[in-house]
């Protein structure tokens, strides 16, 4: 990070420290607005941790890129001990430990229930935590939560109903290899564009569509340009929340428990948010004459088949360790699907 950025961060932290004499202070930056779900979820975390610790822990939240402008800078700050808690993405963690990219492959997770079951398995997440910590010193993975709902393909002029319909379309993607390869596998042209520039890119025709959740689409007024959406559900896009490991280990056990429980409360909010907001978001999209297409099981399978090369590319680059963790991830998914099916069987009788 730039020295000027670190200087501003240090000044802000000093001012916060002078205001209160809590035993422990947590500095929590994020790069989105105060209206977004990340900020709102952090208010849940702050309220829980401060109240349950009887004021021993103070949580200071710095929104809208006040302390760091992007995930790379914020992660560097967590590693350096400048910051204590931050939400990043699976692809960003993949820059430290490549096999975790298996969790971001398209069409892997079939539903919220399965995704939540997989990421609630502390044995699984605990093993992932150890691997990340070994490659990214002082980074402690606390949870993988939802980051705004399922990603679907939304377009401006052409309704997509099959992988073939993507051919020739310029689709906005995040600057992540897997997401770009997904568009390319279906014959489209992936176009990485920074989040603040997506609205303009859609409204000016720079791109023909994007891959986002409907809540984000409505919140950012992308539906003013988008006219079609297919619920292909290619990405769960788990949000990875990481903690400064030295800070976490400095807590006595009773306060470690408070932090862990606070993270769990925050996770409940993050998972509920898109479920709560999606209905009105879809209604808003339709009110703007947007068309939402729900593909059949066979059509969804066609998208999964068309994206097979993305998995092959991941395995080529991640090697045997990547294959091992992809198999582990697939095994966790199958276990959760079987568990949920068993619940169905009980209720069907």
C-alpha positions in Angstrom: 0.0 0.0 0.0 1.1 3.6 -0.6 2.8 5.4 2.3 0.1 8.2 2.1 -2.6 5.6 2.5 -0.9 4.0 5.5 -0.4 7.5 7.0 -4.1 8.3 6.7 -5.0 4.9 8.2 -2.7 5.4 11.1 -4.1 8.9 11.8 -7.6 7.5 11.8 -6.7 4.7 14.1 -5.0 7.1 16.5 -8.1 9.3 16.7 -10.3 6.3 17.3 -8.0 5.0 20.0 -8.0 8.3 21.9 -11.8 8.3 22.0 -12.2 5.1 24.1 -10.2 2.9 26.3 -11.6 -0.5 25.6 -9.2 -3.5 26.3 -9.3 -4.5 22.6 -10.0 -2.5 19.5 -10.9 -4.0 16.2 -10.3 -2.0 13.0 -12.6 -3.1 10.3 -12.4 -1.5 6.8 -14.5 -2.2 3.8 -14.7 -0.8 0.3 -18.5 -0.6 -0.2 -21.1 2.0 0.9 -22.9 2.1 4.2 -26.1 1.1 2.4 -24.6 -2.3 1.3 -25.0 -5.6 3.0 -21.4 -5.9 4.1 -21.6 -2.7 6.2 -25.0 -3.7 7.6 -23.7 -7.1 8.6 -20.7 -5.4 10.3 -23.2 -3.4 12.4 -24.6 -6.8 13.5 -21.1 -8.0 14.4 -20.2 -4.7 16.2 -23.4 -4.7 18.3 -23.0 -8.4 19.2 -19.3 -8.2 20.1 -19.4 -4.9 22.0 -22.4 -5.9 24.0 -21.4 -9.5 24.8 -17.9 -8.4 25.8 -19.3 -5.7 28.1 -17.3 -3.1 26.3 -14.0 -5.0 26.5 -13.9 -5.1 22.7 -14.5 -2.0 20.6 -15.3 -2.4 16.9 -14.5 0.6 14.6 -15.9 0.3 11.1 -14.4 2.3 8.2 -16.6 2.1 5.1 -16.3 3.3 1.5 -12.5 2.7 1.1 -11.5 5.1 3.9 -8.5 3.0 4.9 -7.8 0.9 1.9 -9.2 1.1 -1.7 -9.3 -2.5 -2.8 -9.1 -6.1 -1.6 -5.3 -6.3 -2.2 -4.6 -3.2 -0.1 -7.0 -4.3 2.7 -5.6 -7.8 2.8 -2.1 -6.4 3.0 -3.3 -4.2 5.9 -4.7 -7.3 7.7 -1.4 -9.2 7.3 0.6 -6.2 8.5 -1.6 -5.8 11.6 -3.0 -2.4 10.5 -6.5 -3.9 10.2 -8.2 -6.7 12.0 -11.2 -8.0 10.0 -12.1 -7.8 6.3 -14.3 -9.4 3.7 -12.6 -10.7 0.6 -13.4 -13.2 -2.1 -12.5 -16.8 -2.9 -10.5 -15.7 -6.0 -8.5 -13.2 -3.8 -7.6 -15.9 -1.4 -6.6 -18.0 -4.4 -3.8 -15.5 -4.9 -2.3 -16.9 -1.7 -3.4 -20.6 -1.9 -4.5 -21.6 -5.4 -6.5 -24.8 -4.6 -9.3 -22.7 -2.9 -10.2 -21.6 -6.4 -12.1 -25.0 -6.6 -14.8 -23.5 -4.5 -15.4 -20.8 -7.2 -15.8 -23.1 -10.1 -19.2 -22.6 -11.9 -22.3 -24.7 -11.3 -20.8 -26.6 -8.4 -23.2 -25.6 -5.6 -26.8 -26.4 -6.5 -28.7 -24.5 -3.7 -28.4 -22.3 -0.7 -29.1 -25.2 1.6 -26.2 -27.2 0.2 -23.9 -24.2 0.2 -24.7 -23.4 3.8 -24.3 -27.0 4.8 -20.9 -27.2 3.2 -19.6 -24.0 4.7 -21.0 -24.7 8.1 -18.9 -27.8 8.4 -16.2 -26.6 10.8 -14.0 -29.6 10.1 -13.9 -28.7 6.4 -13.5 -25.0 7.0 -10.9 -25.7 9.7 -8.8 -27.7 7.3 -9.1 -24.8 4.7 -8.1 -22.3 7.4 -4.9 -24.2 8.1 -4.0 -24.3 4.4 -4.7 -20.6 4.0 -2.7 -19.7 7.1 0.3 -21.7 5.9 0.4 -19.7 2.6 -0.8 -16.3 3.9 0.8 -15.7 7.3 -1.4 -13.8 9.8 -4.5 -14.4 7.8 -7.2 -16.3 9.6 -10.3 -17.5 7.7 -13.3 -17.0 10.0 -16.2 -17.9 7.6 -17.3 -18.2 4.0 -20.7 -16.6 3.7 -23.0 -15.4 1.0 -22.0 -12.2 -0.8 -25.3 -11.0 -2.2 -27.0 -13.9 -3.7 -26.6 -16.2 -6.7 -24.9 -14.8 -9.8 -26.9 -15.0 -13.0 -26.4 -13.8 -16.6 -28.2 -10.6 -17.3 -28.2 -9.0 -20.8 -29.3 -5.7 -22.5 -30.6 -6.8 -25.9 -30.7 -10.6 -26.2 -32.4 -13.2 -24.0 -30.0 -16.0 -23.1 -31.6 -19.4 -22.7 -28.7 -21.7 -23.7 -24.9 -21.5 -23.7 -25.0 -21.0 -27.5 -26.9 -17.7 -26.9 -23.9 -16.3 -25.1 -21.7 -16.6 -28.2 -20.5 -13.2 -29.3 -21.8 -11.3 -26.3 -19.5 -9.0 -24.3 -20.2 -9.8 -20.6 -18.7 -7.8 -17.7 -16.8 -10.0 -15.3 -14.7 -9.5 -12.2 -11.0 -9.7 -12.8 -10.9 -13.3 -11.9 -9.6 -16.0 -14.2 -12.4 -18.5 -13.5 -15.2 -16.1 -14.2 -13.6 -14.9 -17.4 -13.0 -18.5 -18.6 -16.6 -19.3 -18.0 -17.8 -16.6 -20.4 -15.1 -17.6 -22.9 -16.1 -21.3 -22.7 -19.6 -20.3 -23.9 -18.2 -18.3 -26.8 -18.6 -14.9 -25.2 -16.1 -12.1 -24.7 -15.3 -11.6 -21.0 -14.8 -7.9 -20.2 -13.3 -7.1 -16.8 -14.7 -3.8 -15.5 -14.3 -2.2 -12.1 -17.5 -2.2 -10.0 -17.9 1.6 -10.0 -17.8 1.7 -13.8 -20.4 -1.1 -14.5 -23.4 1.2 -14.7 -21.7 3.3 -17.4 -20.5 0.3 -19.3 -24.0 -1.1 -19.5 -25.7 2.2 -20.3 -23.2 3.1 -23.1 -23.2 -0.3 -24.7 -19.6 -1.0 -23.8 -20.8 -4.4 -22.7 -23.9 -6.5 -23.6 -24.5 -7.7 -20.1 -23.1 -8.7 -16.8 -23.0 -11.6 -14.3 -24.5 -10.4 -11.0 -27.1 -11.2 -8.4 -30.4 -9.5 -8.8 -30.2 -7.6 -5.5 -26.9 -5.9 -6.6 -28.5 -5.2 -10.1 -31.4 -3.3 -8.6 -29.4 -1.6 -5.8 -27.0 -0.2 -8.4 -29.7 0.6 -11.0 -28.3 -1.7 -13.6 -31.8 -2.7 -14.6 -32.1 0.7 -16.3 -30.1 -0.9 -19.1 -30.6 -4.7 -18.5 -33.7 -6.2 -20.1 -33.2 -10.0 -19.7 -32.0 -12.4 -17.1 -31.6 -16.1 -16.9 -31.5 -17.8 -13.6 -28.6 -20.1 -14.4 -27.1 -19.7 -10.9 -23.5 -20.2 -12.1 -21.9 -18.7 -9.0 -22.6 -18.7 -5.2 -19.7 -16.3 -4.9 -18.8 -17.0 -1.3 -17.5 -14.0 0.7 -14.5 -15.0 2.7 -14.1 -13.1 6.0 -10.6 -13.0 7.4 -9.2 -11.9 10.7 -5.7 -10.8 11.8 -4.5 -14.0 13.4 -2.2 -12.4 16.0 -5.1 -10.2 17.2 -7.4 -13.2 17.4 -4.9 -15.2 19.4 -4.3 -12.3 21.8 -7.9 -12.6 23.1 -8.6 -14.7 26.2 -10.7 -17.7 25.4 -13.9 -16.1 26.6 -13.5 -13.2 24.2 -12.4 -15.5 21.4 -15.8 -17.2 21.9 -17.6 -13.8 21.7 -15.8 -13.0 18.4 -16.7 -16.4 17.0 -20.3 -16.0 18.0 -20.4 -12.5 16.6 -19.1 -13.8 13.3 -21.9 -16.4 13.4 -24.5 -13.7 14.0 -23.1 -11.7 11.1 -23.3 -14.8 8.9 -27.0 -15.3 9.7 -27.6 -11.7 8.5 -25.5 -12.2 5.3 -27.4 -15.3 4.4 -30.8 -13.9 5.1 -30.2 -10.6 3.3 -30.5 -11.8 -0.3 -33.4 -14.1 0.5 -35.2 -11.2 2.1 -34.4 -8.8 -0.7 -34.6 -11.0 -3.8 -38.4 -11.1 -4.2 -38.8 -7.3 -4.3 -35.7 -7.1 -6.5 -37.1 -9.5 -9.1 -40.4 -7.6 -9.0 -38.6 -4.3 -9.6 -36.8 -5.8 -12.5 -40.1 -7.0 -14.0 -41.7 -3.6 -13.4 -39.0 -2.1 -15.6 -40.2 -4.5 -18.4 -37.3 -6.9 -17.6 -37.8 -10.6 -18.5 -36.7 -13.3 -16.1 -36.2 -16.8 -17.5 -36.0 -19.8 -15.2 -34.2 -22.6 -17.1 -35.3 -26.3 -16.9 -33.1 -28.9 -15.3 -31.9 -30.0 -18.7 -31.1 -26.5 -19.7 -29.1 -25.9 -16.5 -27.2 -29.1 -17.2 -26.3 -27.8 -20.7 -24.7 -24.8 -19.1 -22.8 -27.0 -16.7 -21.6 -29.2 -19.6 -20.5 -26.1 -21.6 -18.4 -24.9 -18.7 -16.4 -28.2 -18.3 -13.3 -26.6 -19.7 -13.2 -24.2 -16.8 -12.7 -27.0 -14.4 -10.1 -28.6 -16.7 -8.2 -25.3 -16.8 -8.2 -25.1 -13.0 -6.8 -28.6 -12.6 -4.1 -27.8 -15.1 -2.9 -24.8 -13.2 -3.6 -26.0 -9.6 -2.0 -29.4 -10.0 -2.4 -32.4 -7.7 -3.2 -30.2 -4.7 -6.0 -28.5 -6.6 -7.4 -31.9 -7.7 -7.3 -33.1 -4.0 -9.3 -30.1 -2.8 -11.7 -30.2 -5.7 -12.5 -33.8 -4.8 -12.8 -32.8 -1.2 -15.2 -30.0 -2.1 -17.3 -32.3 -4.3 -17.4 -34.9 -1.5 -18.7 -32.3 0.9 -21.4 -31.3 -1.6 -22.5 -34.9 -2.0 -22.6 -35.5 1.7 -24.8 -32.4 2.2 -27.1 -33.4 -0.7 -27.5 -36.8 0.9 -28.3 -35.2 4.3 -30.9 -32.9 2.8 -32.4 -35.8 0.8 -32.7 -37.7 4.1 -34.6 -34.8 5.6 -36.9 -34.8 2.6 -37.5 -38.5 3.0 -38.5 -38.1 6.6 -41.0 -35.3 5.8 -42.4 -37.1 2.8 -43.7 -39.9 5.0 
